């Protein structure tokens, strides 16, 4: 999503753009996410609340995280920096940075979907966050108050309220938070593919090079053919070879599709806080997504989390048989949970846009606009300073 969005934004400004990928657009992480346009996701994963859960997380006793210690010990600096960035003194600035990216996510996607002819895939029915215990009432109210302070509308629900908006859910949840400013799509992969087709229809070039070398670069040109800059393709190892170590790591994640039993349906994605999964109605069925698997990107699958959350999802909703295989993807993540957007230090013309972690689908369009405006010397739509590559490079 981020790559296609950058290509579209540059193209709108008169650049001739070639987009190179190892697979067709929309087949990687942009395919496998929960399809949420997350206006309300303004709190970084590594926030001060992380410290109270750290023992269960590091001991792999919580479904939200699987930590492969053999992998973690090969990159101790990343994990330590991730924990360091969670300190309270950094919270307000990082929340403001994320909010600047998510505040226009639905509006920007709505406009792009209209241009790409896929508005039928957009659901503006919000998202529903759910708690299984009585303590969820206080948690839901606290989050409601926090979002209200940031101008985001939400509604706290009790058991009866949850049943009113999603009657097919089993009555196991004590509290909920409905956020109608979020939206979702029924196939994030198809939406990304539609954006890529729009790019191609407007004259952009798409090249699939499954064996592209890490050294490969592609360029974009203005309307008179003058080369204006480069974007880096390939593994992050090549950036390290160039003296640019972005401290990037990957968060692996899994999903499964299941069919609903006759008569059961959801109107929106739901997030089960205690069991740590999203369940979202999709074109292929009901997509259940797992938490974070911090393992080596190419390590064998570890289905512990997805097996666990599949059982939890069955407790919450009348799910039937599986529809397809288990999918695995890898989200690019930086230690401060913010993307890296801008020109690489000491490398004029090398523009970077990655590390959007769980918000890549939501924030792809505004990331593309930030890149394009910076390349053109225009005023970007938001302050790009928090995302500057120089903070790690």
Secondary structure, DSSP 4 states (H G I P E B T S, - for coil): -HHHHHHHHHHHTT-EEEEEESS-TTSSHHHHS--EE-TT--S-SS-GGGGGGHHHHHTT-STTEEE-HHHHGGGHHHHHHHHHTTSHHHHHHHHHHHHHHHTTHHHHHHHHHHHHT-GGGEE-S-EEEEESSTTHHHHHHHHHHHHHHTT---EEE-HHHHHHH-TTB-TT-SEEEEETT-EEES-HHHHHHHHHHHHHHTT-EEEE-TT--TT-EEEEE-TT--EEEEEE-S-HHHHHHTT-----EEEEEEEEEEEEPTT---SSEEEETTTTEEEEEETTEEEEE--EEES-TTSPP--HHHHHHHHHHHHHB-EEEE-S--EEEEEEE-TTS--EEEEPTT-TTEEEEE-BGGGHHHHHHHHHHHHHHHHHTPPPSS--GGG-GGGT-
